[in-house]
């Protein structure tokens, strides 16, 4: 079975938005492969480091908000 990693990345990005704090940070408790793909796509800054959160890029923050509202709001 092959996985659609773009759909996985969209879901992770939307869920990262749910943990938004300090304007553009989100808790990084997700799969490292997905976080690395989001970094490669320009949605978040480099997730590697000791901090427990990642920083959205401006484009990533906007996309995350749109995905979150589409996927999880009534």
C-alpha positions as CSV (number, residue, x, y, z in Angstrom):
1,X,0.0,0.0,0.0
2,X,1.4,3.3,-1.0
3,X,0.8,6.4,1.1
4,X,-0.1,9.9,-0.2
5,X,2.5,11.9,1.7
6,X,1.1,15.2,0.5
7,X,-2.2,14.4,2.3
8,X,-0.3,13.4,5.4
9,X,1.7,16.6,5.3
10,X,-1.5,18.6,4.9
11,X,-3.0,16.9,8.0
12,X,0.2,17.4,10.0
13,X,0.3,21.1,9.0
14,X,-3.3,21.6,10.0
15,X,-2.7,19.9,13.4
16,X,0.4,22.0,13.9
17,X,-1.8,25.0,13.5
18,X,-4.0,23.7,16.4
19,X,-1.0,24.1,18.7
20,X,-0.1,27.6,17.5
21,X,1.5,29.8,20.1
22,X,3.7,32.9,20.2
23,X,2.3,34.1,16.9
24,X,4.1,31.6,14.6
25,X,5.3,28.6,16.7
26,X,3.8,25.2,17.1
27,X,4.6,22.1,19.2
28,X,6.6,19.6,17.1
29,X,5.2,16.3,18.4
30,X,4.8,14.8,15.0
31,X,6.6,12.3,12.7
32,X,10.1,13.6,11.8
33,X,9.7,12.6,8.2
34,X,6.6,14.7,7.8
35,X,8.2,17.6,9.6
36,X,11.2,17.4,7.3
37,X,9.0,17.3,4.2
38,X,7.1,20.4,5.5
39,X,10.5,22.1,5.9
40,X,11.5,21.1,2.3
41,X,8.2,22.5,1.1
42,X,8.9,25.8,2.8
43,X,6.0,25.6,5.3
44,X,8.1,25.5,8.5
45,X,11.7,26.5,9.4
46,X,14.2,23.7,10.0
47,X,12.7,21.4,12.7
48,X,16.0,20.1,13.9
49,X,17.1,21.4,17.2
50,X,16.6,21.3,20.9
51,X,13.4,23.4,21.0
52,X,10.1,21.6,21.4
53,X,8.4,23.8,18.8
54,X,8.8,24.7,15.1
55,X,8.4,28.1,13.4
56,X,5.9,28.5,10.6
57,X,7.1,30.4,7.5
58,X,4.5,33.1,6.5
59,X,3.3,30.9,3.7
60,X,3.2,27.9,6.0
61,X,1.1,29.8,8.6
62,X,-1.4,30.9,6.0
63,X,-1.7,27.4,4.5
64,X,-1.9,25.8,7.9
65,X,-4.8,28.1,8.9
66,X,-6.7,27.4,5.7
67,X,-6.2,23.6,6.1
68,X,-7.2,23.7,9.7
69,X,-10.4,25.6,8.9
70,X,-11.3,23.3,6.0
71,X,-10.6,20.1,7.8
72,X,-11.8,20.8,11.4
73,X,-14.3,23.6,11.5
74,X,-18.1,23.2,11.0
